[in-house]
Amino acid sequence: MRDKGCFHNFVKYASLNVLGMLGLSCYILADTFFIANALGSRGLTALNLAIPIYSFVHGCGLMIGMGGGIRFAIRKYQGKRRESDVIFSHAVGLAVGFAACFLLAGLLLSGRIVALLGADRSIFDMTRIYVRMVLLFSPLFLLNNVLLAFVRNDGAPQRSMAAMVGGSLSNVVLDYVFLFPCRMGMFGAVLATGLAPVVSMLILSPHMLRRRNTFHLVRCRWSRAMTAGILSGGVPSLITEVSAGVVILVFNGILLAMQGNVGVAAYGVIANLSLVVTAIYTGIGQGIQPILSSSFGAGNREDVRRLLRYALTAMLLLSAVLYGVVWFGASPIAAAFNSEGDRLLQAFAEEGLKLYFIACPFAGFNIILAVYFAATEYAHPARIISLLRGFVLILPMAFALSAGFGMTGVWCAVPVTEALVAGVGALYWSKGDRQMLVRT
């Protein structure tokens, strides 16, 4: 009976959060599709250069939300309600602090940021519009991520999922309206993305207005230890999100040197689709986080083991389906983002899709394992796994393989990196799982 109940909770939380994360990932995918058709390859290139900034803002929101949500769930199930409120108050304070920094960057440094991203004269203005608007809308992105995490950890995964999907659907609708009937160009695309978290928070608001929430803002002294604990628990989520932006940034530089804007545009198709695939794995990980943390807080060792087993099994099944779709659908997928019918772009994108997404099962394993360690307050392996796949291995691998094998090497850099990190993660799992369970 207990195993059945654990499986029911896994299906409930993981499925709802996967749907929600798919909705969130459609922010950028919708932009990619509509911008490619409305603004052509120049617009697609500008978007791809600007995506790392969105990834960083979104990643900071996830870091605060996930880190705070983990600590909130554990303290809540330990009956420490006052400490739970203090955690939420610190998370909101951190979101405000980060938002202030991003706002200043958007007002004062957007031009310099775009120059550092590598935009040339033909796409500089479009890239700058997207970057500046993302930074100016950062308070909404950050607060939305914090509320999503706390509502999900407060026993309302349906509400969290509805908010993520509702925000994404509004983005898709507004993308079309602003880009085509209104002809607002790149400004319209990023405005649609920036308004989406408003819709999401409106959907979340009844949870607080009807007093169903168990977290509240309270007056408290600012605690460095509490701040460090929230950030430490959320760093793996930040690295997972930011690493996608870093990979895009590095690959853009390599591809600009090798094939110019056409190579970057082809990678834009792959990179944006990879955000959707990554969102599925992140959805599984974030979905099981509340029940992992609550089981850990309650000392239910077997439930912790079962949940990880369910998550990894689901990940492998989904990976097989996803890669099958990419392999057999590479041509129409590339064509959907190639409104100008560029043959070179089409060829690059098709080859890249088939090679790049070999990484699916390895990436899924790494993401879920990092969340597993973080959710059980064993953050060190989570940080190591995230750093290896996000920075330490992927960067030299990208340069080395591209130098040795050209475009094929670029596409293979991510699969090779993820496979190596999965080996490291498996070692941490085998050595650290017993220690983690003892601490429960």
N, C-alpha and C positions, 0 to 999 in steps of 0.2 A: 504493500500500500504506500509506503513511504517513497519507494522508487517511482511508483506511478505518479504520486504527487509532485515529485521533483521533476519528472519528465514533462508533466503538464505545465509547470511553471516555466520550464525552459522554452517550450513551444510558444507559450503566451508571450513572454518577454522578448525572446529572440526574434520571433516572426514580426511582432509589432515594430520592434526597433529597426529591423532590416527594411521594412516598408518605409519607415520614417527616414532612415538614412538615404534610401534610394531617392526619396523626395528631395532631401537636401542636396544630394549630388546633382540633381537635375537643374539646380541653379545654373551651374556652369555649362552643362550639356545643352540646355535650352539656348543659352547665349551662343554657344558654338554653332548650333544648327541655324539659328535665325541670322546671326552675324555672317556666317558663311554664305547664306543665300541673299542677304541684303547688301553686304559690303564686300563680298568676294574674298580672294586670298589675302589681300592687304588687311582687311578687318580680322580675318582668322589669325594672321600672324601677330597683329597688335594684341588681340585677346590672349594668345598663348604667352606672349612676353609679360603680360600683366597678371596672369594667374598666380604666380608665386606670392604676390602681395595679398591676394584674397586668401590663399592657403595659410599665410602667416597670421592674418587677422582671425580667420576661422579657427586656426590651431590654438591661438591664445585663448579664445573662448572655450574651446574643448578642454584645454589644460585646467582652467579655473573651474569649469563645470564638472568635469570628471573627477578632478582632485578633491573638490569640495563634496561632490556627491558620494564618493567612496567613504570619506570620513563621516559624513552625515548618516549614511545607511548603517555603518557599524555602531556609531554612538546611539542612534535611534533604537536599534534592536538590543542595545545594552541598557536601555531605559534612561539614558543621560540626555534628557530633553533640553535642558539649559545649554549644555555644550553643543547640541545640534543647532540651536538658534545662533550661537556665537559663530559656528562654522559658516552658516549661511550669510551672516552679516559680514564676515571677512571676505567671503567669495564675492559679494556685491561690491565691497570696497575695492577689491583687486580689479574687478571689471571696470570700475570707474577710473582707477589709476591708469590702466592700460589704454582705455579709450581716450583719455586726455593726451597721452603721448601720440597716439595715432592721429588724432585731430590736428595736433600741431604739425606733424609730418605732412599731412594732406594739405594744410594751408601754406606751409613754408618750403617743403622739400620735394614736392611731386615731380618737378622738372628734373632735379638731380637724380631722383630714384629711377625715372624713365631712362635717362642717359646711361645709368649703370646697368640697366636691364638690356641694353644693346639696341634700342630702337633707332633706326635711321630716319632721315628726313621724311620719307614717304609715309611712315606710320607713326611718327613721333606724337603728333597731336592726338590721334585716336588713342594711343597707349596712355598718354598723360590724362586724358579725360577719364578713362577707366580706373586708373590708379588713384587719382585724386578722389573720385566719388566713393570708391571702396573705403578709403581711409576716413572720409567724412561721415560715412554711414557706419563706421566701426562701433560706436556705442550700441547701436541696435543689434548688430551681429553678436557682440560680446554678451549683452544682457540676455538675449534670446538663448544663447548656448547655456548660460548659467541656469536659467529657469527650466529649460528642457531637461537638464540633468537632475535637478532637484525634484521636479514633478515626477520624473520617471522613478527616482529612488524613493518617492513618497507613496508608492503603491498605485500610481496612475499611468501605466505604460500606454494605455489606449489614448489618453489625453495627449501625451507627448507625441505619439505617432500621428495623431490627427493634426497637431500643430505643425509638425515637420512637413507632412504631405500637403496640408492647406497652404502653407507658405510657398512651397514649390509650385503648386498649381497656379497660384496667383502670379508667380514669376513667369511661368510659361505664357499665360494669357496676356500679361502686360508686355512681355517681350514682343509678341506678335503685334499688339496694338501700337506700341511706341515705334517699332521699326518699320512697319509697313503702312497702315493707314496714316499715322502721324508723321512718318519719315523723320524721326528724331536722331537717326544714326547711332553712333556709339554711346552718346549720352542717354538715349532711350533704353539701350540694352542694360547699362549699369544702373539706371534709375529703377528699372524693373527688379533687378537683383537686390537693390538697397531697400525697396519697400516690402519685400517678401517677409523679413523678420517681424515687421509690424503686424502683418496678418497672423503670423505664427503666435506672437505674444497675445493677440486678442483671443485666439482660441485657447491659450493656456489660462487666461485671466479668470474664468469661472472657478477654477480650482482654488484660487486664493479668495475671490470675492464671496464664494459660498462657504468659506472657512473650512474647507476639506483638507487644507494643508496643515502639516505639523511643523513647518519651518516658518520663522518670522524674523524680521529685522529687530534687533535689540541693541540697546546701548551697551558697549563693552570696551574695555581697554584693548588697544591694538597689540596683538601678540605676534612677535617674530616667530616663535615656535609654531603657532597655528598657521601663519602664512607659509612658512617653509614646508609644513606638512601638506597643505593643500597643493602647493606648487610641485612638491616632490611626487605626490601621487598622480598628478596630472601631466607631468613631463612626458611620459611615454605617448600620451595622446597628442601632445603638441608635436613631438618629433615625428610621429606617424603622419600627421597632417602636413607639417612643414617639409618633411623629406620629399613629399610629392612635388612641392614647389621648388625645392633645391634641385631635384633631378631634372625638372623641366628647365630650370635656369641653366644648368650645366649643359644639358643636351641642346638647348637653343644655341648656346655659344659654339658648341662643336658643329652642329648642323649648319649654322650660318657660315662658318668657315669652309665647310665641305660642299654644301649645295645651295647656299643662299636662302632667300625667303621661301622658296618652294620646299626645301627640306624642313624648315621650321613649320610651315603650314601642314605638311604631311604628319609631322610629329604631333601637331595640335590635335589631329583626329585621334591618334593613339593616346595621348596624354589625357584628353578629356574623357575618353571611354574608360581609361584606367581609373579615373576618379570614381566612376560609377561602380566598377568592380571592387575597388578598395572600400567603397561605402558599404557594400554587402558584408564584407568581412568585419569591418568596423561595427556594423550593425549587430552582428552576432556577438562580438566582444562586448560592446556597450550594453547589449540586451541582457547578457548573463551577469553583468557587473553588479546590479542591485541584489540579485539573489545569491551571487557568490559572496558579496560583502556581508549580507545579512546572515548567511549560513556560517561564514567565518566568525562573525561576531557572536553567534549563538553556540559556536563550538561543534557544529555538525560536520565532522570530517568526511563522512561518506558522501554527503550531498555535494561537497566541494569537488570530490573526485568524479562523481557522476556528471555534474554539470560540465566539467571540462571535457569529459568523454563525449557527451552529446554534442557539444560545440564543434569538436574536431571532426566528428562523423558528418555532421551537417555541412561543414566547410568542404570536406572532400567530395561529397555528392554534388554540391553546388559548383565546385571547381570543374568537375567533369562536364557539367551542362554548359557552363560559361565558355570553356575552351572549345567545345563542340560548336557553339553558336558563332564564336569568332572565326574558327577555322573554315567553316562552310559558308559563313556570311561575310567574309573579308571584302569581297568585291562590292556588294551593295552597301555595306557599311561605309567604305571609303567614298563611294560615289555620292552618298547622301550629303557629304560635307564638301563635295567637289563640284560646286555649281557651275564653274567655268569649264569643266571637262578637261582639265590639265592632265595629260597622259603621264607625265613624269610624277606629278603629285599622286596620281592614282596608283602607279607602280610602287612607289616608295611606301605608301600607306598600306597597301595589301601585304607586302613582304613584312613590314613592321608589325602589323597586327598578329600575324601567324607566329612570329618569333617572340615578340615582347610578352605575349600572354601565356607563354609556357610557365611564367613565374606564378601563375594563379595559386596552385596548392601551397607552394612555399611561402608566398606572401600571406596567405590566409593563416597558415600555421603560426607565422611570426607575430602577426597582429593579435590573434586570439591569445597566444601564450603571454605576450606583453601585458594585455589587459588582465589576464588571470593572476599574474604575479602582483600587479599594482592593486587589484581589487582585494587582495589578501594581505595588504600592507607589507609586501616583500618587494619593494620597488627597485632594488638594485639590479636584479636580472632584467627587469622590464626596461630600465634605462639602457643597459648594455645592448640588449637586442635592438632597441629602437635606434640607438646611435650607430650601431654597425650597419643596419640596413639603410639608414637615412643619410649618413655622412661618411663614416670611416671607410667602408668598403666600396660603396657605389661610385664615389668620385674617382678614385684611381682606376677602378674597373672600367668606367666609361672612357677615360682617356686612353688606357692601354688597349682595350679591344677595338676602339675606333681607329687607333693608329695602326693596329695590325690587320684588321679585317674590314675597314671602311664602314659603310652603312650597315652591313650585316653585324659588325661588331657593336655598333651603337644599339641596335635592337636587342642584342643578346646580353648586354651589360646588366640589365635588371634581373633576368632569370638566373644568371650565374651568381649574382650577389645574394638574391633571396635564398637560393639553395645553400650557399655557404652559411648564411646566418641561421637558417633552419637547423643545420648541424650543430651550431653553437647553442641554439635554443634547446635542442633535444638534450644536450649535455647538462645544461642548467636544470632542466626539468627532472632528469634522472637523479641528479645530485641534490637538488634543492627541494624537491617535493616532500621528501620525508621530513626535512627540517621545518618546512612551512606547516605541515600538518601537526607536528609536535607543538608548535606555538599556538595552535587553535585550542 
